[in-house]
């Protein structure tokens, strides 16, 4: 960390909380933001914060939300009763730290394999279907039109993914088949609601008592709520528990019924199917895109190579989804 960054950070903490930084460390979590954990000591007490900051303080190319918008959405979610960390301060240009915000640091676990397998989370797993469904329903009730995030429709999402597909120098017939299926099954647009955009294990903070927080709102937008309902069921986000379709922790109907009870609206199962195929395709394209990083030499790490290999898993998932319908029709 640079001296300029550290000095500016100390100045913000002193001005906002009349305190000093006890400990400061950069976390590895988060690919789109710098994430810093810090303890602020003030008046004999210690508060635990997270600083989410655009890399180097500046927005990355292709970012669809700003830190200010993300902070505003988290505040709206808090007001709506969804479990989220409280936003404590949004950076200003005069702070000299770029764009970002401080929020409280909640305690819990985000690693899916621990949540799904460790005995200490057994009780939480039993409650997670109802708690996550209720939280998602609360998010979808939020009136977020004034925040200025992007809007999407099924057709516009297909177009964005097609553009991504065409940019890759990789022949992938299964992806082509997915695009054809999606175009043949595109549902009518619905009244847009706030969509989290990445609602899944990894972005859900869980402790032994249950769901503690919903994190990483950088992909939030206005669109079809069924997108969130489907995304958590994409096979890759079951983390090996493929027999429990919702996040690896719940049956579909248990989650759907809990959501319907909390939201007061019915889930359209066919719309969920569309978004699950689209979500599997999106994840497959994200994996395939890692190949370009490797080819260019920009990042040939083992981690990125492993993710690139997972494009084949998405292809299998896509075939399972679209061929099941074909077999049923036959």
C-alpha angles and dihedrals in degrees: 000000000000124000090238092056094046094047093049091048092052090050093053092049092049093048099042101038104015086236145108134242112261100181132001130186137160115237124220093222119102128047099203100043138042105243119201128184116208138170115218117205114203132155093354093305131100124221123193116223141178120214113205109193134174108251107280087355093287130102114260119238112270096021110155097196133034124228088248091056092047091052091049091051092049090051090051090048090051090052089049092055099253115143105255136140113266115253108234105180139355115216118248127208090249090061092073093222100102121230124341145085144240121238135172117275110238122202120237146084129288101175105109098209091056093046092049099042114023115099092225089068096049092105092045091052090056090056099036098089093057096038096047092045092051091047092050091049089053091052092051091053093058117113100222103157092114094059093072101228119155123274126225141188130194090259094049092050091052089051092051092050092047089054089051091048093051091051091061119085091216126110106221113169093184091059089050089052090050092053090050092050092047093050090050092050103035108145125221116269118265132208102288119249132178110284119194091211099207105043105157144101107299090049095051117084111215133182128182090276095054142262112006105169148358112226141186107041096173094113095049117133143148114274146093114342089213087074091070092043091054099040094064088054097053105122095240090061092056089074095215097319092106094159090066101061099191106075093316090286109075146038115247096244094049090054095041094050091048090050093048091050092051097040099039091224132100122248115235103224093200091055089051089053091053092050092045091056090046091047092051089050092048092052091046091053091048089054093045089050089063088070089069091056089052094046092050092049090235091122123357095164122149090244094055091045091052091051091049089055090057092072086088090058090056089051090056091048092050092050091049092053100045097036092051088062092047092050091048091050090050 
